[in-house]
């Protein structure tokens, strides 16, 4: 498989190296076409559901969106032409799908959007990381949206 170096072996999703390489280009494209883009960083309370989460993500996301598995076991999404409220709804649909499948995992997520929260990819990523950290302060599933710069 030619793209094996770009895939996470546990989930089959694209890996963190791909996410970090793609993010600046996707933000630049969003800037050029004057469209929003959102990134979501998510963690599960139980990591053993990686394959099931991957299927849930792929069932929920559009073809233009990107789902990645991070090196720390978390997940990252790049949601094209999606403002923050659309990103929140997307994560909520994934959470509901997992619950409907009997997965009792807690899902925490942090959302940051261009241009609402930040204009540059490193800042956007830092804000999503901070939002995820805030979400993880709760015992139950929670989605936090970043505060603008």
C-alpha positions in Angstrom: 0.0 0.0 0.0 1.7 3.2 -1.1 0.2 5.4 1.6 0.9 3.1 4.5 3.4 5.6 5.9 0.5 8.1 6.2 -1.9 5.8 8.0 -2.4 4.8 11.6 -2.2 1.0 11.8 -4.8 0.7 14.6 -7.6 2.9 13.1 -6.7 3.0 9.4 -7.1 6.8 9.5 -4.5 9.3 8.3 -1.8 9.9 10.9 -0.5 12.9 12.8 2.3 13.6 10.4 -0.3 14.0 7.6 -2.5 16.3 9.8 0.4 18.6 10.7 1.5 18.8 7.0 -2.0 19.3 5.7 -3.2 21.9 8.2 -1.3 24.9 6.9 -2.3 24.2 3.3 -6.0 23.8 4.2 -6.0 27.1 6.1 -4.3 28.8 3.2 -6.9 27.4 0.8 -9.7 28.6 3.2 -8.1 32.1 3.2 -7.8 32.2 -0.5 -11.5 31.2 -1.2 -12.8 33.1 1.8 -14.4 30.1 3.5 -14.3 29.0 7.1 -12.4 25.9 8.2 -12.5 24.2 11.6 -10.2 21.9 13.4 -11.3 19.5 16.1 -9.0 17.7 18.5 -10.8 14.8 20.3 -9.9 12.3 22.9 -11.8 9.2 24.1 -12.1 8.0 27.7 -11.4 4.5 26.3 -8.9 4.2 23.5 -9.6 0.6 22.7 -12.5 1.8 20.4 -10.1 3.3 17.8 -11.4 1.3 14.9 -15.0 1.9 15.9 -14.4 5.6 16.2 -12.7 5.7 12.8 -15.7 4.1 11.2 -18.0 6.6 13.0 -15.9 9.5 11.8 -15.8 8.2 8.2 -19.6 7.7 8.3 -20.2 11.2 9.6 -17.7 13.3 7.7 -17.9 14.6 4.2 -15.4 13.5 1.5 -13.8 16.9 1.7 -13.1 16.6 5.4 -10.1 14.9 6.9 -9.9 12.5 9.9 -6.6 11.7 11.5 -5.3 9.6 14.4 -2.8 11.4 16.6 0.4 9.8 18.0 -1.0 10.2 21.6 -4.2 8.2 20.6 -6.4 11.2 20.1 -8.1 12.2 16.9 -7.9 15.4 14.7 -10.4 16.6 12.2 -10.0 19.2 9.5 -13.5 20.3 8.5 -13.6 22.2 5.2 -16.1 25.1 4.7 -17.3 24.6 8.3 -17.7 27.3 11.0 -17.5 26.5 14.7 -21.2 25.6 15.1 -21.0 23.1 12.2 -17.9 21.6 13.9 -19.8 21.2 17.2 -22.7 19.5 15.4 -20.3 17.2 13.6 -18.7 16.0 16.8 -22.1 15.6 18.4 -23.2 13.4 15.6 -20.1 11.2 16.1 -20.8 11.0 19.8 -24.4 10.0 19.2 -23.4 7.4 16.6 -20.9 5.8 19.1 -23.6 5.9 21.8 -26.1 4.2 19.5 -23.5 1.5 18.8 -23.3 0.8 22.5 -19.9 2.4 23.0 -19.9 3.9 26.5 -16.7 5.9 25.9 -16.5 9.5 27.0 -15.7 11.8 24.1 -14.0 15.2 24.8 -13.4 17.6 21.9 -11.9 21.1 21.4 -12.9 23.1 18.4 -11.1 26.1 16.8 -12.1 27.8 13.5 -10.5 30.0 10.9 -11.1 33.0 10.8 -13.3 33.3 13.9 -10.7 32.2 16.4 -7.3 32.6 14.7 -5.8 33.4 11.3 -2.6 31.3 11.5 -2.4 27.5 11.7 -0.1 27.3 14.8 -2.4 29.6 16.8 -5.5 27.7 15.6 -4.0 24.5 16.7 -2.9 25.9 20.1 -6.5 27.2 20.7 -8.0 23.8 19.8 -5.5 22.2 22.2 -6.6 24.6 25.0 -10.3 24.0 24.3 -9.7 20.2 24.4 -7.9 20.6 27.8 -10.9 22.5 29.1 -13.3 19.8 27.9 -11.2 17.1 29.6 -11.8 18.8 32.9 -15.3 17.3 32.9 -16.1 13.7 33.7 -18.8 13.4 31.0 -18.5 14.0 27.2 -18.0 17.6 26.4 -17.2 19.8 23.4 -15.5 23.1 24.1 -15.1 25.9 21.5 -12.0 28.0 21.6 -12.1 31.7 22.6 -10.9 34.1 19.9 -7.3 35.4 20.1 
